[in-house]
Amino acid sequence: MSSPAAAEATSASAIVAKAVTGSHVLKIDGYSLTKGLGNGEFISSTTFVVGGHRWLIRYYPDGDGSDNAGCWISFYLVLQHSDGTSLKARFKFSLLDEMGEPVPSYSRNWSVRRTFKNTGRGWGYERFIEKKALEESTYLKDDCFTIRCDVIISKEFRAEDTPKFVTVPPSDLHQHLGCLLSSGEEADVKFRVGGETFAAHRLVLAARSPVFTAQLFGPIREKRTTRRPIQIDDMEPGVFSSMLHYIYTDSMPEEADTGGEGDALKLICEDKLCGYISTGTAATTLALAEQHGCRGLKKACFRFLRSPGNLKTIMGSDGFQHLTSSCPSLLNELLANVAP
């Protein structure tokens, strides 16, 4: 009698490579003033965080290395802080065009993974772009140009790493708050915006915004009941809806419609700045509006400067000097809009 065949054993496994990605946009405003700093000398960006680590970009306007003196511009990615874990990363530097898109001819492909330490000059490109090529290109506008650094970090597995038998899921608080907003359950305040009514929750609004804290609970609080919506003027319903979504979820809705003027949060900030234009802020605000494409804010500045007294006051300020140097092309438009 033959014995039954042995049961076939099967098994399976998986290798999961974990990575974190992030990017930082750096604008060089006043390029001509950085020239002549000296070969090997750099200017650092502000720090930014990718993968829980702090990074910065070093900009060498006169190049780094004797072979590149005076001819090339160099950029390096530097790890400013590390929590001690083994850290390898790939990175890419790209010159951006007027639309904020990478210029293919000046986008360095992902390098091999480099080991970053919190000492040294980091890793980058000695010959990122020739000065002459940049200065003759359309990517240098009003003495400004912009680059982006993309970073992808992968964590190495080490033998001493302790296996985790319990996986803690990421926070989904924003999802619950988003559902609370969309359902309107237990809403205790209403807003009327452009013919539409929005229901919300006083405590959530106050916790997220000092303006709503003052409006709903402070000395200047609206003396209204939930039956009488608070009227919001000078704001589109779609923008207000996106603002509420941002307050509840800390993110913008994917379907946000702002009429082609940029994202809703930008419009909210722009609308707020329109109410704070003065002789002390007008020139700086106008430069900001021009650089970021804020047409409504720019019109508000022009309207303020139509007063001869206001225009005369700002012309002697440091802000106006910054405006003329950073946005010289704006001067003709300014004169055309403020002329009697």
C-alpha positions as CSV (number, residue, x, y, z in Angstrom):
1,M,0.0,0.0,0.0
2,S,1.5,3.3,-1.1
3,S,1.7,6.2,1.3
4,P,-0.2,9.4,0.5
5,A,1.8,12.1,-1.2
6,A,3.2,14.7,1.2
7,A,1.3,18.0,1.2
8,E,3.1,20.7,-0.7
9,A,4.2,23.5,1.5
10,T,4.0,27.1,0.2
11,S,5.2,30.4,1.6
12,A,5.3,34.0,0.6
13,S,7.2,37.2,1.7
14,A,7.5,40.8,0.6
15,I,10.2,43.4,0.6
16,V,8.7,46.9,1.2
17,A,10.9,49.9,0.5
18,K,9.8,53.0,2.4
19,A,10.4,56.5,1.2
20,V,9.4,60.0,2.0
21,T,9.4,62.8,-0.6
22,G,9.3,66.6,-0.4
23,S,10.4,69.7,-2.2
24,H,11.4,73.3,-1.5
25,V,11.1,76.3,-3.8
26,L,13.9,78.9,-3.5
27,K,13.5,82.4,-5.1
28,I,16.6,84.4,-5.7
29,D,15.3,88.0,-5.5
30,G,18.0,90.5,-6.5
31,Y,20.3,88.2,-8.4
32,S,22.6,91.0,-9.5
33,L,23.3,92.0,-5.9
34,T,24.5,88.5,-5.1
35,K,27.1,88.5,-7.8
36,G,30.6,89.2,-6.7
37,L,30.2,87.4,-3.4
38,G,33.3,85.4,-4.2
39,N,34.0,81.9,-5.4
40,G,33.2,79.3,-2.7
41,E,31.0,81.8,-0.8
42,F,27.4,80.9,-0.4
43,I,24.0,82.2,0.8
44,S,21.7,79.8,2.7
45,S,18.0,79.4,2.3
46,T,15.6,79.1,5.2
47,T,15.4,75.6,6.6
48,F,12.7,73.2,5.5
49,V,11.6,69.7,6.7
50,V,11.4,66.5,4.7
51,G,11.0,63.2,6.4
52,G,11.4,64.7,9.8
53,H,14.8,66.1,9.0
54,R,15.8,69.8,8.6
55,W,17.4,70.8,5.3
56,L,18.7,73.9,3.7
57,I,19.9,74.9,0.2
58,R,23.3,76.7,-0.3
59,Y,23.4,79.1,-3.2
60,Y,26.9,79.9,-4.6
61,P,26.4,82.9,-7.0
62,D,30.0,82.8,-8.1
63,G,30.4,79.0,-8.1
64,D,32.1,76.6,-5.9
65,G,35.5,75.4,-6.9
66,S,38.3,77.1,-8.7
67,D,37.3,75.6,-12.0
68,N,33.9,77.3,-11.8
69,A,35.0,80.7,-10.5
70,G,32.9,83.5,-12.1
71,C,31.3,81.4,-14.8
72,W,28.9,79.0,-13.1
73,I,26.3,79.0,-10.4
74,S,26.3,76.2,-7.9
75,F,23.6,74.7,-5.6
76,Y,24.0,72.2,-2.8
77,L,21.5,70.4,-0.5
78,V,22.6,70.3,3.1
79,L,21.3,68.3,6.0
80,Q,21.2,70.7,9.0
81,H,19.9,68.2,11.6
82,S,19.6,64.5,12.0
83,D,18.1,62.3,14.7
84,G,21.0,59.9,14.3
85,T,19.4,57.3,12.1
86,S,21.1,56.2,8.9
87,L,20.0,58.6,6.2
88,K,20.3,58.3,2.5
89,A,18.6,60.5,0.0
90,R,18.3,61.3,-3.7
91,F,17.7,64.8,-4.9
92,K,17.1,67.0,-7.9
93,F,17.5,70.7,-8.6
94,S,15.4,72.3,-11.3
95,L,15.3,75.9,-12.7
96,L,11.6,77.0,-12.9
97,D,9.9,78.9,-15.6
98,E,7.4,81.7,-15.2
99,M,4.6,79.1,-14.7
100,G,6.5,77.4,-11.9
101,E,7.4,74.4,-14.1
102,P,10.8,72.8,-14.3
103,V,12.9,73.8,-17.3
104,P,13.9,70.4,-18.9
105,S,17.4,71.7,-20.0
106,Y,18.1,72.9,-16.5
107,S,16.7,70.0,-14.5
108,R,19.3,67.6,-13.1
109,N,18.0,64.0,-13.0
110,W,17.8,62.0,-9.8
111,S,21.3,61.3,-8.6
112,V,22.4,58.0,-7.0
113,R,21.6,57.8,-3.3
114,R,23.9,59.9,-1.2
115,T,24.7,59.5,2.4
116,F,23.9,62.8,4.3
117,K,25.5,63.8,7.6
118,N,24.9,66.9,9.6
119,T,28.4,68.1,8.9
120,G,30.0,69.2,5.6
121,R,28.8,71.0,2.6
122,G,26.2,68.3,1.5
123,W,25.7,67.2,-2.1
124,G,24.8,69.2,-5.2
125,Y,25.9,70.6,-8.5
126,E,29.0,72.7,-9.0
127,R,27.9,73.5,-12.6
128,F,24.2,73.9,-12.3
129,I,23.9,76.8,-14.8
130,E,26.2,79.2,-16.5
131,K,25.8,82.8,-15.4
132,K,25.8,84.0,-19.0
133,A,23.1,81.5,-20.0
134,L,20.9,82.5,-17.1
135,E,21.4,86.2,-17.7
136,E,20.5,85.9,-21.4
137,S,17.4,83.7,-20.7
138,T,13.8,84.6,-20.0
139,Y,14.0,82.7,-16.7
140,L,15.7,85.8,-15.1
141,K,13.0,88.3,-14.8
142,D,13.1,91.6,-12.8
143,D,16.4,90.4,-11.5
144,C,14.8,87.3,-10.0
145,F,14.9,83.5,-10.8
146,T,13.5,80.5,-9.0
147,I,14.7,76.9,-8.4
148,R,13.2,73.9,-6.8
149,C,14.9,71.1,-4.9
150,D,13.1,67.7,-4.7
151,V,14.2,65.3,-2.1
152,I,13.4,61.6,-1.7
153,I,14.5,59.9,1.5
154,S,14.7,56.1,2.0
155,K,15.4,54.5,5.4
156,E,17.8,51.7,5.6
157,F,16.8,48.6,7.6
158,R,19.4,47.7,10.1
159,A,19.8,44.4,12.0
160,E,19.3,46.1,15.3
161,D,16.0,47.7,14.3
162,T,13.2,46.3,16.5
163,P,10.4,44.7,14.5
164,K,7.0,46.3,15.1
165,F,4.1,43.9,15.7
166,V,1.6,46.7,16.1
167,T,1.1,49.4,13.4
168,V,-0.3,52.7,14.6
169,P,-2.5,54.1,11.8
170,P,-2.0,57.8,10.8
171,S,-4.3,60.3,12.4
172,D,-7.7,60.6,10.7
173,L,-9.0,63.5,12.8
174,H,-9.2,65.7,9.7
175,Q,-11.5,63.2,8.0
176,H,-13.9,63.2,11.0
177,L,-13.9,66.9,11.2
178,G,-14.5,67.1,7.4
179,C,-17.5,64.8,7.8
180,L,-18.8,66.9,10.7
181,L,-18.7,70.0,8.4
182,S,-20.4,68.3,5.5
183,S,-23.1,66.7,7.6
184,G,-23.9,69.9,9.5
185,E,-24.7,67.8,12.5
186,E,-25.0,69.9,15.8
187,A,-24.1,73.0,13.8
188,D,-24.7,76.1,15.9
189,V,-23.8,79.0,13.6
190,K,-24.7,79.9,10.1
191,F,-23.2,82.2,7.5
192,R,-24.8,83.9,4.5
193,V,-22.4,84.4,1.6
194,G,-23.5,85.6,-1.8
195,G,-27.0,84.1,-1.5
196,E,-25.8,80.7,-0.1
197,T,-26.0,79.6,3.6
198,F,-23.2,77.6,5.3
199,A,-23.6,75.8,8.7
200,A,-20.6,75.4,11.0
201,H,-19.6,74.9,14.6
202,R,-18.6,77.8,16.8
203,L,-16.0,75.9,18.9
204,V,-14.2,74.5,15.9
205,L,-14.1,78.0,14.2
206,A,-12.9,79.6,17.4
207,A,-10.2,76.9,18.0
208,R,-8.8,77.4,14.6
209,S,-9.1,81.2,14.1
210,P,-8.5,84.2,16.4
211,V,-10.7,86.2,14.1
212,F,-13.7,83.9,14.7
213,T,-12.8,83.7,18.4
214,A,-13.3,87.5,18.6
215,Q,-16.4,87.4,16.4
216,L,-18.2,84.5,18.1
217,F,-17.0,84.8,21.7
218,G,-15.2,88.0,22.3
219,P,-16.3,91.5,23.2
220,I,-17.2,92.3,19.6
221,R,-19.0,89.0,19.1
222,E,-22.0,89.0,16.7
223,K,-25.2,89.3,18.7
224,R,-27.1,86.9,16.6
225,T,-28.9,83.6,17.0
226,T,-28.5,80.5,14.9
227,R,-31.7,81.5,13.2
228,R,-30.1,84.6,11.8
229,P,-27.1,83.8,9.7
230,I,-24.0,86.1,9.9
231,Q,-23.7,88.0,6.7
232,I,-20.3,87.8,4.9
233,D,-19.8,90.4,2.2
234,D,-17.0,90.8,-0.4
235,M,-16.4,87.1,-0.7
236,E,-17.5,84.4,-3.2
237,P,-19.4,81.4,-1.9
238,G,-16.9,79.0,-3.3
239,V,-14.0,80.8,-1.6
240,F,-15.8,80.8,1.7
241,S,-16.6,77.1,1.3
242,S,-12.9,76.3,0.7
243,M,-12.0,78.4,3.7
244,L,-14.3,76.4,6.0
245,H,-12.9,73.2,4.5
246,Y,-9.4,74.3,5.3
247,I,-10.3,75.3,8.8
248,Y,-11.8,71.9,9.5
249,T,-9.3,69.6,7.7
250,D,-6.1,71.7,7.3
251,S,-6.2,71.1,3.5
252,M,-7.9,72.5,0.4
253,P,-10.7,70.7,-1.4
254,E,-9.6,69.0,-4.6
255,E,-12.5,70.5,-6.4
256,A,-11.9,74.1,-5.2
257,D,-13.1,76.5,-7.8
258,T,-11.7,80.0,-7.5
259,G,-12.4,81.3,-10.9
260,G,-8.9,80.9,-12.2
261,E,-7.3,83.2,-9.6
262,G,-5.3,80.6,-7.8
263,D,-6.2,78.5,-4.8
264,A,-8.8,79.7,-2.3
265,L,-6.4,80.2,0.6
266,K,-4.4,82.6,-1.5
267,L,-7.5,84.6,-2.3
268,I,-8.5,84.7,1.4
269,C,-5.0,86.1,2.3
270,E,-5.2,88.5,-0.6
271,D,-8.6,89.8,0.5
272,K,-7.3,90.2,4.1
273,L,-4.3,92.2,2.9
274,C,-6.5,94.6,1.0
275,G,-7.8,95.9,4.3
276,Y,-4.4,96.7,5.7
277,I,-2.9,98.9,3.0
278,S,-1.3,102.1,4.4
279,T,1.5,104.5,3.5
280,G,3.8,102.2,5.5
281,T,2.8,99.0,3.7
282,A,1.6,100.0,0.2
283,A,5.0,99.8,-1.6
284,T,5.9,96.4,-0.1
285,T,2.4,95.0,-0.6
286,L,2.4,96.2,-4.3
287,A,5.7,94.4,-4.9
288,L,4.3,91.3,-3.2
289,A,1.1,91.4,-5.3
290,E,3.2,91.7,-8.5
291,Q,5.5,88.9,-7.7
292,H,2.7,86.5,-6.7
293,G,0.2,87.4,-9.4
294,C,-2.4,88.9,-7.0
295,R,-4.4,91.1,-9.4
296,G,-7.0,92.1,-6.9
297,L,-4.5,93.2,-4.3
298,K,-2.5,95.1,-6.9
299,K,-5.7,97.0,-7.9
300,A,-6.3,97.9,-4.3
301,C,-2.8,99.3,-4.0
302,F,-3.3,101.4,-7.1
303,R,-6.6,102.7,-5.8
304,F,-4.9,103.7,-2.5
305,L,-2.0,105.4,-4.3
306,R,-4.3,107.5,-6.5
307,S,-4.3,109.9,-3.6
308,P,-1.4,112.3,-4.3
309,G,-0.5,112.6,-0.6
310,N,-0.2,108.8,-0.3
311,L,2.0,108.5,-3.4
312,K,4.3,111.3,-2.3
313,T,4.7,109.7,1.1
314,I,5.8,106.3,-0.1
315,M,8.2,107.6,-2.7
316,G,10.7,108.4,-0.1
317,S,10.4,105.1,1.8
318,D,12.7,102.0,1.8
319,G,9.7,100.0,0.5
320,F,9.5,102.1,-2.6
321,Q,13.2,101.6,-3.3
322,H,12.7,97.9,-3.0
323,L,9.8,98.1,-5.4
324,T,11.8,99.9,-8.0
325,S,14.7,97.5,-7.8
326,S,12.7,94.2,-7.6
327,C,9.9,95.1,-10.0
328,P,11.1,97.9,-12.3
329,S,8.6,96.8,-15.0
330,L,5.8,97.8,-12.6
331,L,6.6,101.5,-12.5
332,N,5.0,102.3,-15.8
333,E,1.9,100.5,-14.8
334,L,1.9,102.3,-11.5
335,L,2.2,105.7,-13.2
336,A,-0.6,104.8,-15.6
337,N,-2.9,103.8,-12.8
338,V,-2.3,106.6,-10.4
339,A,-2.1,109.5,-12.9
340,P,-5.0,112.0,-12.5
